[in-house]
Amino acid sequence: MQAVLILAHKNVDQVISLSNLLKKRFLVLVHFDTRLSLTDQDKEKLQKNDIDYISEVEVHWGSWSIAQAAISLMKKALENSKVKYLHVISGQDWPVADLSKVYNFYENNDKIYMEYNRSKDVKKSGESVILWQKYYFNYDRINRRSGFGKFYHRFLLAAQTILRINKFKKYNIELEIYNGPNWVDMPRDAVEYCLGYLEAHPELLKVFQTGCFSDEFWMQTILVNSPKYKERIVKDNHRYINWKKQNGSYPAVLDERNFESITKSGCHFGRKFDWKYSEKLIDRLNEKYAE
């Protein structure tokens, strides 16, 4: 059995449709951001559609809370001993290939499909991303996306550079730090190893909990530093993402214009989808890959 773990923060009806589609082949578990504040009507729809969900974590962009929500779903999935493979997607994802082919690709597969880079070598928006874990951030309390949040981020970087803050030294972290997208596909033993490693190394957990965008660091850092698991990593997560601004979003919210490139991509899931712009595209994909 394979489980799809969905991290959702909006569009309950779209998440229900996504879940119902995926349930044809997969066990589906959903985490709804507590800030979504599911209404009684939402809960009734979820129950009526037999959607297995939790809503435990208040998720904030840029904070550890995204990883915390994923971990909650992982632990819940692992309670089922039949689950042998896990996929992490967002509530704005959609399958972009035949579900049976996707399922069969991962069945009896011990590979880890995860993109990663050494953080020392990566810069985003002119910043060395290693600083996002070396320094302290508290984006569970500060809105990183707000005007103040952007100024606050620059202030934290400058102040901690002057003060020579180094969490790695404080917590005796000797691991090489790696990062990449948090959308991964992993066999059960790799997920168990990640969770067990965090539990056994509270100092590393503390680094991630006080870091920035740590959901993009924790699995990569743990697995790539393990010779046993690193050799099983394939640096391809089979996700279609259009890194252009479209429909007011970067990366793009996909629409019918992207249909041909999606179907030729060989990917398994795509993002971002939003019914406001993506309904016709979703209909075409569903029609093409209907079972």
C-alpha distance (Angstrom), angle and dihedral (degrees) to the residues before:
residue distance angle dihedral
M1 . . .
Q2 3.79 . .
A3 3.79 126.0 .
V4 3.79 128.5 -150.0
L5 3.80 113.1 -153.2
I6 3.80 113.5 -156.7
L7 3.80 122.4 -159.7
A8 3.81 105.1 -158.9
H9 3.78 132.5 178.9
K10 3.81 104.4 164.6
N11 3.82 146.5 5.1
V12 3.81 99.1 57.8
D13 3.81 93.3 -173.9
Q14 3.80 91.4 52.9
V15 3.81 90.7 49.1
I16 3.81 90.0 50.8
S17 3.82 90.8 52.3
L18 3.80 90.6 47.1
S19 3.80 91.2 49.3
N20 3.80 93.5 47.7
L21 3.80 90.2 51.9
L22 3.81 93.9 48.2
K23 3.81 92.9 45.3
K24 3.79 88.5 71.4
R25 3.80 87.2 77.9
F26 3.81 110.1 3.6
L27 3.76 141.9 52.9
V28 3.80 103.4 -112.6
L29 3.80 126.5 -152.9
V30 3.80 123.1 178.5
H31 3.78 132.5 -161.6
F32 3.80 115.1 -161.0
D33 3.79 117.6 -159.6
T34 3.82 106.0 -111.8
R35 3.80 88.5 -131.5
L36 3.80 87.4 68.9
S37 3.82 87.3 71.5
L38 3.79 98.9 -152.7
T39 3.79 110.8 -132.0
D40 3.79 124.2 -135.6
Q41 3.79 86.8 -105.5
D42 3.81 90.7 53.4
K43 3.80 91.6 49.6
E44 3.80 90.5 48.5
K45 3.83 90.7 52.7
L46 3.80 91.3 48.1
Q47 3.77 91.6 49.8
K48 3.80 92.7 45.5
N49 3.80 90.0 52.6
D50 3.79 92.1 44.7
I51 3.82 93.1 -121.9
D52 3.80 112.2 171.1
Y53 3.80 105.3 -142.2
I54 3.79 145.0 154.4
S55 3.79 131.2 -160.9
E56 3.79 108.3 -163.5
V57 3.81 109.9 129.1
E58 3.79 132.0 64.3
V59 3.77 99.0 -137.9
H60 3.80 122.0 -147.6
W61 3.79 124.5 -175.9
G62 3.79 111.6 -108.7
S63 3.81 95.6 16.2
W64 3.80 135.5 105.2
S65 3.80 89.1 -105.3
I66 3.82 92.3 88.3
A67 3.80 90.4 58.6
Q68 3.79 89.9 42.7
A69 3.81 90.4 57.3
A70 3.81 91.0 48.2
I71 3.80 90.6 49.8
S72 3.80 90.4 51.9
L73 3.81 89.4 54.4
M74 3.80 92.2 45.7
K75 3.79 92.3 52.7
K76 3.78 90.7 48.2
A77 3.81 92.0 49.6
L78 3.80 92.7 48.4
E79 3.79 90.0 57.0
N80 3.80 84.5 76.0
S81 3.80 105.7 74.7
K82 3.81 90.2 -159.7
V83 3.82 92.2 66.5
K84 3.80 107.9 100.6
Y85 3.81 101.8 162.2
L86 3.81 133.3 33.9
H87 3.80 133.4 -159.3
V88 3.81 123.7 -164.7
I89 3.80 116.1 -152.5
S90 3.78 137.4 154.0
G91 3.77 129.7 -111.6
Q92 3.81 86.9 -108.8
D93 3.81 93.8 58.3
W94 3.79 126.2 100.6
P95 3.80 132.0 -170.7
V96 3.80 110.6 -103.5
A97 3.80 98.6 -173.5
D98 3.79 138.7 50.4
L99 3.80 106.6 -66.4
S100 3.78 94.6 -138.6
K101 3.80 91.1 53.0
V102 3.80 90.9 48.2
Y103 3.80 91.3 49.2
N104 3.79 93.0 47.0
F105 3.80 91.9 48.7
Y106 3.82 90.8 62.8
E107 3.79 98.6 34.4
N108 3.83 111.4 113.1
N109 3.80 87.1 -1.5
D110 3.81 118.1 138.1
K111 3.82 95.5 -174.2
I112 3.80 122.6 115.1
Y113 3.81 112.2 -136.4
M114 3.78 104.6 -154.7
E115 3.77 134.8 132.8
Y116 3.78 118.1 -135.3
N117 3.80 144.2 165.5
R118 3.77 133.3 -173.3
S119 3.79 103.4 -95.7
K120 3.80 93.6 -139.2
D121 3.80 87.5 64.5
V122 3.81 97.5 48.3
K123 3.79 129.0 88.6
K124 3.79 125.8 -178.5
S125 3.78 122.1 -174.2
G126 3.78 87.2 -8.1
E127 3.81 93.4 -55.8
S128 3.79 126.4 118.1
V129 3.80 101.7 -123.8
I130 3.81 92.2 -146.8
L131 3.83 85.0 76.9
W132 3.80 89.0 63.8
Q133 3.80 87.9 71.6
K134 3.80 100.0 27.4
Y135 3.83 91.7 58.8
Y136 3.81 133.5 50.2
F137 3.80 123.2 -101.3
N138 3.80 132.2 171.2
Y139 3.77 106.6 -162.8
D140 3.77 91.1 149.9
R141 3.83 83.7 77.2
I142 3.79 104.1 27.0
N143 3.81 122.5 58.8
R144 3.79 101.7 -122.6
R145 3.81 91.4 -166.3
S146 3.81 96.0 55.6
G147 3.79 123.6 93.8
F148 3.78 89.0 -108.9
G149 3.81 90.3 46.8
K150 3.80 91.7 56.4
F151 3.80 91.3 49.9
Y152 3.81 90.7 44.5
H153 3.80 90.9 52.5
R154 3.80 91.8 54.1
F155 3.79 90.0 47.2
L156 3.81 92.4 51.9
L157 3.79 91.9 49.9
A158 3.81 93.5 48.9
A159 3.81 96.0 42.9
Q160 3.80 95.2 47.2
T161 3.79 91.6 46.5
I162 3.81 89.5 54.8
L163 3.83 91.1 45.8
R164 3.82 91.3 46.6
I165 3.78 93.4 -128.6
N166 3.79 113.1 -172.7
K167 3.81 118.5 174.8
F168 3.79 90.9 179.1
K169 3.80 90.2 62.9
K170 3.80 93.2 41.9
Y171 3.80 93.4 52.5
N172 3.82 96.0 34.3
I173 3.79 93.9 -117.9
E174 3.79 109.3 172.7
L175 3.80 97.1 166.8
E176 3.78 121.2 113.1
I177 3.81 106.8 -111.8
Y178 3.80 118.6 -127.1
N179 3.78 132.9 -179.2
G180 3.79 140.9 -172.3
P181 3.81 142.1 136.5
N182 3.80 115.6 -39.5
W183 3.82 90.7 -136.4
V184 3.80 101.0 102.6
D185 3.81 142.3 154.7
M186 3.80 114.9 -144.2
P187 3.80 140.4 166.7
R188 3.77 118.2 -116.2
D189 3.81 96.6 -101.8
A190 3.82 92.0 55.3
V191 3.80 91.3 51.7
E192 3.80 90.8 47.5
Y193 3.80 89.7 49.9
C194 3.83 92.5 52.1
L195 3.80 93.2 49.3
G196 3.79 93.1 43.4
Y197 3.80 92.3 48.9
L198 3.79 92.5 53.5
E199 3.79 90.8 48.8
A200 3.80 91.6 49.8
H201 3.82 94.0 45.2
P202 3.81 108.5 47.9
E203 3.79 90.6 166.6
L204 3.82 90.7 63.8
L205 3.79 90.0 45.8
K206 3.81 88.4 53.9
V207 3.79 90.2 53.4
F208 3.80 91.2 53.0
Q209 3.80 94.4 42.8
T210 3.82 90.3 56.0
G211 3.80 95.7 39.6
C212 3.79 135.1 90.4
F213 3.84 123.1 -102.5
S214 3.79 88.3 -5.1
D215 3.80 91.7 162.9
E216 3.82 84.3 75.6
F217 3.81 93.8 52.3
W218 3.78 113.2 39.1
M219 3.81 102.6 71.2
Q220 3.80 93.9 37.8
T221 3.80 93.5 49.5
I222 3.79 94.4 47.5
L223 3.80 97.6 44.4
V224 3.80 101.1 39.1
N225 3.81 90.7 51.1
S226 3.79 89.6 56.7
P227 3.84 112.1 81.8
K228 3.80 89.2 -157.5
Y229 3.79 94.0 57.0
K230 3.79 100.2 29.7
E231 3.80 91.5 66.7
R232 3.80 89.1 57.2
I233 3.81 95.7 52.5
V234 3.80 118.9 109.7
K235 3.81 110.7 -164.6
D236 3.79 94.6 -136.2
N237 3.80 122.5 89.1
H238 3.83 93.7 -176.4
R239 3.81 92.2 -127.2
Y240 3.79 121.9 145.3
I241 3.81 110.6 -142.2
N242 3.80 125.6 164.9
W243 3.79 106.0 -145.4
K244 3.78 94.5 -154.7
K245 3.77 132.9 94.9
Q246 3.79 109.7 -98.2
N247 3.79 132.7 155.4
G248 3.79 89.7 6.1
S249 3.79 94.5 -57.0
Y250 3.80 139.2 103.1
P251 2.94 114.7 -129.2
A252 3.78 91.0 36.0
V253 3.76 126.1 -94.0
L254 3.78 97.6 -130.4
D255 3.79 125.5 -125.1
E256 3.81 139.9 169.2
R257 3.81 91.4 -66.3
N258 3.80 88.2 70.2
F259 3.80 96.9 52.4
E260 3.80 98.5 100.9
S261 3.79 95.9 45.4
I262 3.81 90.7 46.8
T263 3.80 94.4 51.6
K264 3.82 91.4 47.5
S265 3.81 94.2 47.3
G266 3.79 99.2 81.8
C267 3.79 88.6 -136.1
H268 3.79 125.4 143.4
F269 3.81 101.1 -149.4
G270 3.78 132.7 20.7
R271 3.78 135.2 -159.9
K272 2.99 150.2 -124.9
F273 3.80 107.3 31.7
D274 3.79 123.6 164.8
W275 3.78 121.5 174.3
K276 3.80 91.0 -136.0
Y277 3.81 89.2 67.9
S278 3.80 105.1 8.3
E279 3.81 105.2 50.9
K280 3.81 95.6 103.3
L281 3.80 91.1 44.7
I282 3.81 91.0 50.8
D283 3.81 90.2 49.3
R284 3.81 91.2 52.1
L285 3.81 92.7 47.4
N286 3.79 91.7 47.7
E287 3.79 90.6 49.3
K288 3.82 93.1 48.0
Y289 3.78 94.9 47.9
A290 3.80 99.4 33.8
E291 3.81 112.4 142.8
